[in-house]
């Protein structure tokens, strides 16, 4: 069995990091997002389309990594006893 980097949330739909690799992926995502904001902050109105494209791209990459290294998604509403 492979090691899961992301586990399903207890309530709702989505993942949460479960290992250091998962936390590293999330940290890299936020660093890249901060860099995008810093780079485009001076000319946001001129390059807004490129900025939005890059934000969607890194978000899609994050979701793909979560999908490949995490539990299968399903709706959850608390722990089953």
Secondary structure, 3 states (H helix, E strand, C coil): CCCCCEEECCEECCEEECCHHHHHHHHHHHHHHHHHHHHHCCCCCCCHHHHHHHHHHHHHHHHHHHHHHECCCCCEECCCC
